[in-house]
Amino acid sequence: MLKHCGEYHIALKHLQLALLYTYPSTFSELHVKFQIAHLYEVQNKHKAAKKAYEFLLNDKNISLKLRADVYRQLGWMYHCVECLGEKKERESCALTFLQKSIDADPKSGQSLYLLGRCYAGINKVHDAFLAYRNSVEKSEGNADTWCSIGVLYQQQNQPTDALQAYICAVQLDKDHKEAWTNLGILYESCGQLRDAYACYLNATKQASCQKATILRSEDNISMNKDAIGFSKGLSQRIKFLEIQLGQAPLPSITSKRRQLCSIEEAWNLPISLEMNSRQQQTAQMLPRQGPPPPYPHREISESPTPAKRVKDDALNPIYNRSEQDCQDTIQQNKTQYIQFNQNIITTLSTHNLDNVQEGRLISEQSILDSYEYISNDLYTKNTNCKFEPGTILSINNDETSRHLNEDSEYTEFNVSASISDLSQSFKIQMDSKQLLSAVKLLTIEDPPINCTVLQVNTPPPTPPDCPPQKLSRDQLLPPTPSVHLENKKNAFSPQLQEFCLKHPIAVVRGLAGALKLDLGLFSTKTLVEANPDHSVEVRTQVHQSPDENWDTSQAKRVWACISHRSHTTIAKYAQYQASSFQDSLKDENDKGYAGSQIMSDSDSKDSVSNSNITLKRKKHKSSSKMLRFGTNVDLSDERKWKPQLSELQKLPAFARVISAANMLSHVGHVILGMNTVQLYMKVPGSRTPGHQENNNFCSININIGPGDCEWFAVPDAYWGGIHNLCEKNNISYLHGSWWPVLEDLYKENIPVYRFIQKPGDLVWVNAGCVHWVQSVGWCNNIAWNVGPLTARQYSLAIERYEWNKLQAFKSIVPMVHLSWNLARNIKVSDKKLFELIKMCLLQTLKNILHTQEYVKFKGVEIRFNGRGKNDASHYCGQCEVEVFNVLFIKEQEKRHVVHCLSCALKLSPSLQGIVCLEEYRLSELQHVYDSFTLYRTQGLAYTQ
């Protein structure tokens, strides 16, 4: 109570006494320490607060809930407080701590809300929208969140959406002066002075009313200079508008159409009423409680009935309607609402933003001055907040909404979010006709350029934190899962597939012998005899020990793995491979050194066999000699490699290149190295740098011999940790070439599997496993990818597909195209897998329908182009994202390059000169979508 009232010194004294109190109490000792840390924070003793918060995090007995609170406070401090470091570093720390807070307490939306604020501060608009949207989906009754959403919309020049968000904010909290102010600024910028005037009046009335009331929990100093400046700025604006309105002519039927609907119309839109209704339900279910600082879990507003439109003299008379009257209006006027919504869209498309409803022009500079003056006062109003330039409003940090649920929709907020999506979500239970009807309610004012295939309201993928469990030295070096096959029966047993799917990586030893595979078909001698002129990609690398990676000066260990690309033929590389072996025989020392350092594989990097190797290896100048690694030899052509490919049919079905149970067999076209075989020709020391497989698919690797390969592998749960280490070493995780320093991994509590792959051994790399390989001797390897029909495999593939978009990295597996083919070709009985695929179909069909509506609105004809049976999937020639069904091509281009809608609009904002092609008839896609249902196996009860 004392802290809430601003009596900080007395509050600190009582809290310190509470630490000495030994009897049972409401708050634990750690919670009291947390309150003390927050006291330091509100007194601007930021370094002391930071130290106190960090001390709490080091306590092993801290609860997850309190840990979440501490991370949230630390994150927001790093965002706001300049003395904690450089801005870029602070923002990075803020995002990290807030994400950790969300992980620790997924049911709290406060951290999610502040995360959105941080993203907005660094101009990551898309991420900010998602954070706010997910906060709203969890608990709509938070005016600050809606106000923040309105700001982002306003900054993105989407006034209709901003209007909806601000209306939601003031309906949820009639005293929200920031929302009233920003709504007034919005109306004024659109030339609707009467509406702006009404909003500013409400803002000043609420400000004056709050002088005599208890302030929100973070406003510890009542009506400070900033608040006075805020009221003064509004008063000046009101006087200016009074003069303008006094001179303006009365509106007539010939007046130009308004860009935005009036306050009365906006107030009665169903979306806002629905939010009010839900907020009232929340208020009825939960007991009213005061806001305990800091950042209280406010499920309801300070008013007993915050969402209800109360008859209050402080409010504009236009709001004096009962809740029941409004609900009745909704039920009676649904048709009129839909028509009204379309009218808004039409108005926006034809309205001249330079003209005002009252028939007069407003000084542009006066509006800019209003933004700057009012907004700057708003930003400085809170003692715990710092606001970035360019933001439009101030928001109370303590009035944050609850965290998102896992079913929230991961799409950028647009008009559909504010008008339609929140009142009727898109769900996989909808058939294609219902989906089409719902899409027709979406606005066509803004292009649907951001399509996701993740589940509704899933946040954008991010590298995960490593598991928190502290590992012992033995646990950091776990034994590699392996199984030895003695006969063909063992190889074809279901238990072998289960064993492989159960572990991050597995070695199947003796496979070639058990299946009597003729590995000689893949030997260098046979390859030269079959196709001597076949192309080989060559990587020139530095010859080093597998557990070492030195910079070019041989001075320090680094992560960057240097190699240079060139091309040769199988015959020429065979000569190099043979001469390398002959040279090694001439020098026993070189032979021994090479044997200790070599490892391998086409999908993996390498591992260390000699744990005694230390930094002294730096002395060996021989380690700087260069080698050539023959990689990515394409064996897809059955005419050239028929014996080799036929031999691989001896493998069990789950490991074959082509199989009905392999997702990649349903792509319908070749993806080199993934649903075809690639061969790797190696000399000692040849390295495959660290990576995860493309789109996180599983992979098969067989060592042909005669030499060994050494592997390193890290479970997929730790890939975020390796990603962070790459960033720390200034290397791109996806685009870069890196060779991890083992000690760096161990320091970060990341376990590493290390093992030797002998000739005839098969290595199974499970979905998402990070790996790197180095050859120990002279050998060849063959490898390809497989996609087991499991929910885990599909989920990881689709997540990486979305993350690749964010990282501007091409997904060579066209997951949308693949998903539609899976829906055509297979019956799915796994409920989770079915839901994931169906969601992808829903999201892409929704995007196709919306895109076609937008294109027609732009006056562009959609031409049917069709699609050949084995045609490759299309990717945008600019940004390399997959383009499915609706293709955009520049009309006058000699070479027809496919573009996505976003890149097409960059070429021509009006789409003039752009040809729009359609690959599938809409009826065909609707049929596939409706026909794809959960397959219920006979004799098994269907359970939800």
N, C-alpha and C positions, 0 to 999 in steps of 0.2 A: 504493500500500500504506500509506504513512504517513497519507494522508488517511482511508483506511478505518479505520485504527486510532486516529484522533483526534489525531494529531500534526500539527496544522494549520500551525503556524509553520515547522516543519522541511519539511513538504510544500511550502509556498509557496516556500521558499528553493530547493528542488530544481527546482521548475517554472520559476522565474525563471532559474535557470542553464540549463535546457533551451532557453530562448528564445535564449540566446547560443551554443548548440551548432550548428555549421554543417554537420556531417556528416549523411548520411542517417539517419533514425530512424523508429521505428514510428509515432509521432504527428507530424502536421503542426504547423506553427507555430500555425495557427488552433485546432487541437484542444487544444494546450497552453494557449492563452489561455482557451479554454472551461473547462478544468479549473481555472485560476486563478479565473475568475469564479465557478465553483461552490464553490471554497474560501471565497470571500467570503460566499457565500450560507449555507453551513453554519455559518459563524462569526457569523451574524446581522448581517453588515455588508451590509445589503440595498441601500442606495443605491449602494455601491461595486459590488456585484454587478450591479445594474440597469445602471449605466453601462458596465460591462465587456461585458455581454450586448449592449447596444445598439451598442457599438463594433463588435462582431463582425458584427452584421447589416448594417452600413454597408460592410463589405468586399465588393468585387465578386467575389472569388475563393472565397467561402464555398460549400461544397457544399450540395446540397439536404438531405442527411442531417444535416449539422451545423446547418444553418438550422432544420431541424425540431426538433432538440434545444434550440437556443437559444430558439425560440418557446415550447417546452414549459416550460422553466425559468421564463421570464418570466411566462407565463400562470399558473403555479402560485404564483409569488411574489405576483403581484397578488391572487390569491385569498386568500392566507394573511397577508400582511404589512400591518398597519394603517397604517404610516407612509408607504405609497405613495399615500395619498389617501383620499377618502371611499369608503365601502363600495360604494355603487351604481356609482360610476365604476370602482372596482377590479374589480368583478364583470364589468362590461361589457368592460374591457380583457382580463381573464382569458379570457373566452369567445372574444374575437377572436383572441388569440394562440394559444390551443389549437387553434382551427379552422385557423389558418394553419399550425400544425405538422402537422396531419393532411393538409392540402393538399400540403405540401412532401414528406411521407413517408407515403404512403397505406398502406404495409405495416407501419407501427408502430402497435401498439394502445395504447401507453403514454399518448399524448396523448388518445386516445379515452376511456380509463379515467378520466383526470383531468378530462376534459370532463364526464363523468357525475358526478363528485364535485362539480364547480362547479354543475351544474344542481341537484343534490340540495341544495346549500347555499342556493340561492335559491328552493327549494321548487318548482322546475319538475320535478315528479315524472315526467311523461310523457317529457320529453326525457332525463332521467337514465336511465330504463328503457331507452330506445332506445340510448343510448350504451353502457350496460353490456351490453345484449343483443347489439349488434353486435360488441363486444369478445369476448364469449363465442363467437359464431359463427365468429370468425376463429381463436381459439385457446382451447379450453375449459379448458385446464390452468392456471387462475389462481385461487387460493383467495380472494385479495382481492376480485376482481370478484364472485365468487359471494357473498361475505360482504356486499358493498355492496348487491347485489340483494336479499339477505335483509332488510337494514335497510329498504329502500324498501317491500318487501312488508309488513313489520311495521308501518311507519308508516301504511300504507294499510289496516291492519286485514285483511290477507289472511294469516292464520297458516299455512294449509296450504302456500301458495307459499313463505313465509318459511322454513318447515321444510325444504322441498326444497332451497332455495338454500344454507342453512347446512350441510346434510348434504353437498352437493357440495363445499363449501369444506373441511370437515374430512376428507373422503375424499381430496381433492387434497393437503392439507397437514395431516397429523395433529397437527402442532405449532401450529396456528393458534389461539392462545388467545383471540383476539378473537371468532372464530366460535364456539368452544366457550362462551364467556361469553354471547354474545348468544343462542345456542341455549338455554342455561340460563334466561335471562331470558324467552325466549319460552315455554318449558315452564311456568315458574313463573306467568306471567301467565295461562296457560290452566288453572292448577290442577293440573298434573301434576308433583307435587313430587319423586317418585322419579327421573323423567327429568331434571328440573332439577338435582337433587343430583348425578347421574352426570356431567352436563355440566360443572358447576362443579369437580368433582374433577379431570376431565381438563384443564380450563383451568389449575388451580393446579399440576398435575403438569408440564404443558408449560412453565409459567412458571419453575418451579424447575429444570427440565432446562436451560432456556436460559441460566441464570445462568453456566453453565460452558462454554457454546458460543459460537461466533462469532455475533454478532447480525446481523440483516439490515442491508443496506448503509446505510440511513438512520439506524439506531440506533447513532450513533457513541459515545454515552456509556453504558456498560453499567450496567444496574440503577440508574437514577437514582431520585430521590424519587418520580417518577410511577409507576415500575414497582413500587416498594415499596408505594405507596398502592394500586395495582391489586391486588397480592397480598393486602394487608390487607383490602380491601373484599370480595374473594372469600372470604377466610377467615371473615369475619363472616357472610356469607350462608350458607356451609356449616354453621356452627355453628347458625344459626337453623333451617335445614332439618333438621338432625339432631334437634333438639328436637321439631319438628313431626312428623317421620316416626316418632319414638319413641312419640309419643302417638296416632298415627293407627291406626285399626282395620285389620285385614287386608282387602284387597279381596275381594269375593265376587261371585257370579254376578248378584247383584241390584244391584251398584254401577252408578251412572250411567255412560253411555257417555262415553268420553274425546273431547275435541275434536280432539286430534291423535293420530296413531299413535305408538307408542313408538319409542325410538331403534332397537331391533332391527328393527322393521318398516320404518322409514324408511330405514335403512341398506341394506336389501336391495331397494329399489325399483330397477327397471331403469335409470331415467335416470341415477342416480348411478353405477351400475356401468359404464354406457356411457361416462360421462365419464372414469372411471378407466381404462377400456380404451384410450381415445384418448390419454390422458395417457401411458400406458405406451408406446404406439406412438411418441409424440413423443420420449420419453426414449431409446428404442432408436435412433431415426434420427439424433438430434443428439448430438454429443460433449458431455460434461459440462464445464462451465466455471464459473469463479467469477464473482461479480457485480461487474463493474467499475462504480464509481459515475460519474456519478449516474444514477438510473433505468435500471438495466441491462436489456438485452434478455434477460430470463429466459424461456427456452423450457421449462425443466425446473425442478423444485424442487431445494432444496439436498440433499435425500435422493436417493441413486441410484435408488431405486424409490419415488417419492413417492406414487403412487396405489395402491400395493399395501397391503393390510391386513396389516401386519407384526405378528407376535406379539411384543408389547412389554409389559413389566410396567407401563410407565407408562400404558398404555391400559386402558380398561375391558374385561373379558374378553368382553363381548358381540361385540367386533370380531374376535376371534381365529378368523377363517375364512380359508381359502386363496382365492386369486383364482379358481382353477379350480372350486372348489366353488360359488362364487357364480355363475360363468358357467353352470355346469350347472343351477343352481337357476332361473336366468332361462329357459333353454330349456324346462325341464320344467314351469314354472308360469306361462306367459303368461296362460292363462285365469284362474287364480286372481288374478293381478295386476290384470287388468281389473276383476274382481269386487271386489277389495279397494279399488281406486280409487273405484268407485261407492259402496262402503260408507263411505269417508271423506266423500264428498259428502253422503250421507244423514245421517251423524253430524253434520256441520257444520250442516245445515239444521234439526236438531231439538235440538241441544245447548244447554243453558242455561249461558252463560259464567260465571255467578256461582257455579256449583257445581264442586267439585273431585272428582277420582276417589277420593281417599282418604276422602271423606265429610265433610271439614271445610272451613271457609271460611278463606282466607288473608286477613290484613289487607291491604286495598287500599293503605293508606299505606305498608306495609312494602315492597310491590312497587314503588311509585313511588320510595321512597327507594333501593331497590336499583338501579333504572334510573339515577337521578341520580348516585349515588355511584360505581357501577362505570363508567358511561359517561363521566363527567367525567374520571376518572382515565385512562381509555383515550385520550380526546381529546388530552390534554396529553403523552402519552408520547413523541411524535416531535419532534425538533428542527426539522424542516422543514415541519411540518404545523400548520394551525390548523383546528379543527373548530367548526362552528356549533352553537348550542344546539338541542336537539331531535333531533340525530343520535344513533344508538344505539351506533355502534361506531367503533373506530379502525382505519385501514387503512394498511399500509405502501405509500408511494407508489412505491417502486422495484419492487415486485412487480406490475407491470401487464401486462395481456395485449396481444396484438398487435392491430393495427387490423382493422376489419371488412373483409370482401370485398364486392364490389358487389352480390352476390346475397343479402345478408342481408335478413331480413324486417322491413318497417316496420309493426309493430303493437305496441300496448302489451302489455307482459308481463302474462300472466294465467296461470291454472292450466294452460291448454293449452301455454303456453310451457315451463313447468317439468316437465310430465309427458309431454306428447305431442308438441308441435311440434319439440322438440329431438331427439327420437328418430325422428320421421317427419315431414319437412317437407311442407308442401302445395306441390305442383308442378303446372305446367300440363299435364304428361304424364298426370295422373290423369283418369279419366273420372268422370262424375257419381256413379256408384255407389260408386267408391272414395272420392270426396270425402265422400259422405254417411256412409260407414262411419267415416272419419277424424273427422268432426265429432261423431259419436256418442260418441267417446272423450273429447271435451272436457268440461270441467266445466260444469254449468249453475248453479253456485252464484253466480257473478258474471255480471252482464249484459254481453253483447258490445256495448258502447256505442261503441267506437272502431273504425271500419272504414276502411281505406285501400284505394286502388286502385292504389298504386304496386307495383313489383316487390318480391318477397319480400326483406325485410331492407334495403330502401333507407331511408337516414336521412331524417328529415323535411326538406322543402325549406327552404332558407334563401337569402337574397340572396347571390349569388356575389361574390367579390372581383374587382376589375377585372383584366384581363390585365396582367402585370408589365412588359411591354415599354414602355420610355420612348419617347414619341412626340415627333417634332420639331414645330415650329410648323406646317409644311406638312401633316404627317400629322394634326394636330389639326383641320385644315380640308380633309378629303379631297374630291375631285371627286365629284359625285353620279352614280351609274350611270344612264345614259339611252340611249334608242334612239329613232330617228325612223322612223316607218312611212310608206312611200310608197304602198302599195296593200293591198288585202284579203289578198293572198297572204302578205305579211309578217306581217299580224296573226294569221293562222291557222297560222303555221309553228310546229313544236314548239320551235324555238330560242327563241322569244319567252318561252314559259313557263319554259324552262330558265334563261334570262337573269334573269327575275324571281325565281325560287326561289334563285338563286345569291347574291343581294345582300340586305343588310338592308332597303334601300329602293330603288326604281327609278322613273324617270319615262319613260312611254311617250308620246312627243310625236307629234302629228299623228294620233292615233287616230281622232278624230271625222271628219276628212277622209278617211282611208283607208277607213273603213267606211261613209262617207256617213251618219253619225248625225245625226238632226234634233235638235240641242240646243235648238232653239226650243220644243220641247214642254215643256221644264223652265224656260222663262223666266218671270219674274214675271207678265208680261202674260197668258200662256197659263194659268198656274196660277189667276189671278184669274177668268178667263173660265170655267174648268172647275169650280172649287169655292171660291168666295170666302169661304165661312163655315168652311172647314176650319181646325182648331186649329193654332196655332203656339206653341211654348214660347219665351219671350223671356228672354234673359240681359242684364241691364243691367250694363255694364262701364265702366271708366275708359279713355278714349282715350289710348293711349301709343304711343311708338315701339316697333317690334317687338323691339329688343334691350334694352329697358329695362322695369323693373317697380318702381315706387316705392311706398312706403307712403302711407297716407292723408294724412300731413302733407307729402309731397313732400320728405322730408328724407334718406332713404336707400333704397338698393336692397334689395329683399326678394324672397323666393320666393313668398310668399302671393299668390294671384291672386283678387281680390275680384270677385264677381258676385252679382246678385240675380235670383231667378227669378219670372216672371209668365207670363201667357198672353194671347194675342190671336188674331185670325183672319188668314188669308192676305191678305184685302182690306185690313185695317187696317195690317198690316205693310208691304204694298205702298205705301200712302200715305206711311208713314214713310220707306221706302227712297227713294221719288221726291223727297220734300221735302228729304231729306238731300242728295241730289245737286243739287237746285236751290240750296240754301243754299251749297253749296261753290262754285258758279259766281259767287256774289256777291263772294267774297273770294279774290283770287289767292293771297294768302299762305296762307290756310287750305288752299287747293287744293294748293299745293306741299308744305305740311307733311304733309297727309293722304297725299299720294302717296308720301312717303318712309317713312311709318311703317306702312303697312297690309299685312296678311298674312292667312293663312287656313287653314281646312279643318275638316272635321268630326271628323277623328280626330287631327289633329296640332295642334301649337301654332304657334309662329312662328319666324321667323328674321330676321336683320338684313341689309339690303341696303346700308346706309351704314356702313362700318367706321369712319368718322371721327366718328361720334356719341360724345360723351363725357359725363362727369358734368355738363357745362354745360347739358345738356338740362333739367336741373332748373329752370332759369330760366323755361322756357316754361310759363306758367300755363295756356295753352290745352290742355296735355296732360291737365289735370284735368277736362276736359269729359266728359260721359257719353254713351255710345252704347248702342244696343239691337241685339242679335244674335238673329236668328230661327233657332232650332235645332230639331232632332228633329221635322221635319214628316213624318208617317207617310204613306208612299205604298204601303202594303201592300194596300189594297182594290182589287181588279181591276175592280170595278164603277165606281169613281170615276176610276181612273187607268189604264184599259186601254191607251190609245194610248202613254202613257209607258212602261209596263212591256213592251209589245210591241216598242217600239223597242230596248230593251236586249237583246232576243234576237239582235240582230246581232253582239253581242260574241263573241269566241272562248270556247269551253266553259270554260276554266279561270277566266275572269273573270265568268261569268254568275252571277246571283243563285241560280238553280236549275240544278243539274247533277248527274248521277249520280256524278261524280268529286269533288263537293263534300260533305264530311262534314256540313255544316250543313243540307244538303238531306235528310238522313236522320234529323233530329231528330223529325220527324213532327208538329210543331206550330210555330206562329209564335213567333219571338223578335224582337221589334221592333228594327229597326236592324241586325240581324245576318243573318238569312236573309230579310229584307225590305229594301226601299229606303227610305232616309231622305234628306230634302232639307234644305239649310241656306241661309238667305237672309241676306246679309251687307251691311253697310256698311263703309267703311274702318275698320280697327282691330279688327274682330270677332275674338275669340280663342277657340280651342279649347285649353284648358290641357294641360300635359304628361300623358301616360298611355301605357300599353300597352293594346292591344285586349283586350276581354273574353276571358278564358281564353287569351290569346296567339294568337288566330286571326289570319290574314292579313286585310287589308282592301283594298278598291278605292275610290278617290275620283276623280271626274271633275269638272273645273271647267267649269261651263256658261258662265261669263263674265257680263258683258263684261270685268270687271276681273280682275286677277291675285291669286294667293295666294302667300304666302311660308311655306316649311316649314323646320322644324328637325327633325333625326332623329339618334338615337344607336343604334349597333348593340346588339343584345340582350345581348351579352357584358358590357356596361358598365352594365346596369340596376341591379346591386347598388350601384355607386358613386353613382348618382343617388338610390337609396333612402337611402343613408347621408347624403347631402347634405340630403334632405328631413327626415330625423330631426334632423340638426344644426340645421336651421331651424325645428324644432318643428312640422312639417307631416306629416300621415299620407300615406304614398306612395299608398295605395289610396283612402282616404276623403277626402283633402284635395284642394284645387285649387291647383296650383302652376305657376309660370312661371320656369324656370331662369335664373339669372344666368350668362351665357356665361363670364365670367372665372372663376367658381367651377368650372365644368366643365373649363376648360383647366388650371387649377391642379391638378386631380385627375387629369390625364392622360386625360381623356375626350374622344374625337373627336366632332365634330358636322358632319353633312351640312347644307348650307344651299342652298336652290334656290328658283326661282320656278316656279310652276305656271300656265301660260298657259291660256286658254280652249281646250277640246278635248283637253287633256293628261290622261292617266290616271296617277295615282300608285299604285304597288303597295307596300303596307306589309307587309313579310315578318313571319313569326311572331316575336313578342317584341320587335320594334323599338319603342323609346321615341320619341315624336314630339309636337310641338306646332306649331300653325299660327295665322297671323294674315292677315286679308285686307288686300290692298294697295289694292283698289278695290271698286266695287260689283259684287257677283257672287252667283251661286247655285252650290252644289255638291251632288252626289248621292253617296251612299256606302253601302256594305254590306260584310259580311264573307264570306270564303270559307275553306274548310278543305281544302287539298289532301290527298289520301290518301297522306301520307308519314309515316314513322316520326318524323321530327323534329317535324312539326306536332302529331301525336298526343301525343308525349312532353312537349312544352312545354305543351300544353293540360292534360294530366293533372297535371303538376307544379304548374301555377298553380291548378288545382282544389283540390289538397291544401293549398297555401300559403294560399289564400283561407280555408279552414277555420280554420287557425291564427290568421288575422288577423281572424276574425269578419266576413268580407266575402262577400257572396252571389255565387256563380258563376251567372251567368244562362244559361250553357250547361250543361244537366244531363248531365254526362259519363258517368255510369253508364247512364242511359236511352239516351243516344246510342250508347254502346258495344254495348249489347244489340241495338239496331236495326242497327248496322253488321254485327254477327254474323249477323243474319237476312237482310240485304239484299245483301251483297257477298261476293265471293271475293277473298281476299288472298293474293298471291304473294310479297310482301315479307316475308321471315322475321322481321325486327326488328319491323315493324308488327304482324304476326300475334302475336308473343309478348307485345307490350304490351297488345293488346286482349284476348287470352286471359287474361292475368294479371288484368285488370280483371274479367272474367267470373268467374274463379276466386275472387277476393277477395270479390266481392259475393254470389256464390252461397253461399260458405262463411258469410258473415255472415247471410244470409237463413236458412239451415238452423239455424245456432246460435241466432239470435233466436227462431225458431219453437219450438225445443226449450226455450228459457228461458221463453217465454210459456206454453207448455203446462205447464211445471213450476210456474208461478205460478197455474195453474188458470184461465187466461183462454182462452176459446174464440176460435179464429181463423175469422172469417167471410169467405167469398169475395165480393168486391165487383165484380171485373171491371174492365175499362178500355175506354173508348170509343176509336174509331179515332184521332181528332185531339185527344184530351184532353191538356191541358198537364201537364208533369211536376209533381210535388209537392215542396214545400219546407216545412221545419218552420216553424210559425208563431212559434216562439220564437227559435231560433238561426239560421234560414234556411239550414241545410244541406239538400242534396237528400235526399229520402226515397224510396227505391225499393222497390216491391212490398209491404213490410210497413208499414202505416200505423196510427198510434195516434190515436184521437179520443176526447175526453172525452164520456162518455155523455149528460150532461145539458145540454150546451152547445146553445144555440139555433142559433148559427152554428158549423157543423162546421169546426174548425180542425185541420189535420194536424199531428202532432208526431212527432219522432224518438223512439227508445226512451229516450235519455238524458233528454230533456225530459219525456217521459211519466212516467218514474220520479221526477222532481222534483215533478210534480203529485201522484203517488200511488205511493209506494215499493212497495206491494204490487200495483199495477196494478188495484186495485179501482176500479170506476167508469170504467175505460178500455176502449173498444172497439177490438179489433185486426182490421184489414181486410187482405185479401190481393188484389192486383190480377191476378196471374198464377197459374195452376195450377203447382204444383211440377214436374209432368211436362213442361209446356211449356218451362220454363226449362232443365230437364235436357236436353231434346231440342235446344234451341238451343245449349247449351254443348257437347254431344257432337258436333253436326253442324258446328260451326265448326272447320275444320281448314285447314292450310296448303295452298293451291292450287298445284299444281305444273304450270307451263305446259308444253305439249308441245314437244318438241324441245330443251328446256333441261335439263341435268343438275341435279339437286337437290344443293346443297352445304350442309353444316352451317355 
